[in-house]
Amino acid sequence: MGRPFWGQGYATEAAQMVVKFGFKELDLNFINAAAMSRNPASYKVMQKFGMKPIDNTPKQILKAGVYEDLVHYGLVKSDAIAG
């Protein structure tokens, strides 16, 4: 998401729609996602609709020549916030 659009709720809205689609249309029971640990804005989006931290994985992804740690989140269908 481009910097001019940060903080306007677009990422949260989009993520909520993807999760809703996964649970309702694909009948998934569990959805997970990951974000770089040094990017709290990304994982705060996941927290807003009920995703819980699962684990942290050190040096899992290479970005701009540097290996970054990832924080993994998940949500079980029965724990999903109605909406």
C-alpha positions as CSV (number, residue, x, y, z in Angstrom):
1,M,0.0,0.0,0.0
2,G,1.4,3.4,-1.0
3,R,2.5,5.7,1.8
4,P,-0.2,8.3,1.0
5,F,-2.8,5.7,1.9
6,W,-1.3,4.5,5.2
7,G,-3.5,4.9,8.3
8,Q,-6.8,5.2,6.4
9,G,-8.0,1.7,7.2
10,Y,-7.7,0.3,3.6
11,A,-5.4,-2.5,4.6
12,T,-7.6,-3.5,7.5
13,E,-10.7,-3.5,5.3
14,A,-9.0,-5.5,2.6
15,A,-7.7,-8.1,5.0
16,Q,-11.1,-8.5,6.7
17,M,-12.6,-9.1,3.3
18,V,-10.0,-11.8,2.4
19,V,-10.6,-13.5,5.8
20,K,-14.4,-13.3,5.4
21,F,-14.1,-14.8,1.9
22,G,-11.8,-17.6,3.2
23,F,-14.2,-18.6,5.9
24,K,-17.5,-18.2,4.1
25,E,-16.8,-19.0,0.4
26,L,-13.8,-21.4,0.7
27,D,-15.0,-22.9,4.0
28,L,-11.5,-22.7,5.5
29,N,-11.2,-23.5,9.2
30,F,-7.9,-21.7,9.8
31,I,-6.2,-18.7,8.1
32,N,-2.7,-17.6,8.8
33,A,-0.6,-14.6,7.8
34,A,2.9,-13.2,8.5
35,A,4.5,-9.8,8.7
36,M,8.1,-8.6,9.3
37,S,8.6,-8.2,13.0
38,R,10.0,-4.7,12.5
39,N,6.7,-3.6,10.8
40,P,4.1,-3.5,13.6
41,A,1.6,-1.6,11.4
42,S,1.2,-4.8,9.4
43,Y,0.6,-7.2,12.3
44,K,-1.6,-4.6,14.0
45,V,-3.9,-5.0,11.0
46,M,-4.2,-8.7,11.8
47,Q,-4.8,-8.1,15.4
48,K,-7.7,-5.7,14.7
49,F,-9.9,-8.5,13.5
50,G,-8.9,-11.2,16.0
51,M,-5.9,-12.9,14.6
52,K,-3.6,-14.2,17.4
53,P,0.2,-14.5,17.3
54,I,1.4,-18.1,16.7
55,D,5.2,-17.7,16.5
56,N,8.1,-15.7,15.5
57,T,10.6,-17.0,12.9
58,P,14.0,-15.5,12.8
59,K,15.7,-14.6,9.5
60,Q,12.9,-16.1,7.4
61,I,12.6,-13.6,4.5
62,L,15.2,-11.7,2.5
63,K,14.4,-8.1,1.9
64,A,16.8,-5.6,0.3
65,G,19.7,-8.0,1.0
66,V,18.8,-8.4,4.7
67,Y,17.2,-11.4,6.3
68,E,14.2,-10.3,8.3
69,D,12.3,-12.0,11.2
70,L,8.6,-12.8,10.7
71,V,5.8,-12.8,13.2
72,H,3.0,-15.3,12.3
73,Y,-0.6,-14.8,13.1
74,G,-3.6,-17.1,12.8
75,L,-7.4,-17.2,13.2
76,V,-9.7,-20.2,13.6
77,K,-13.1,-19.9,12.0
78,S,-14.9,-20.4,15.3
79,D,-12.9,-17.6,16.9
80,A,-13.5,-15.1,14.0
81,I,-15.2,-11.8,14.9
82,A,-18.7,-11.8,13.4
83,G,-19.2,-9.5,10.5
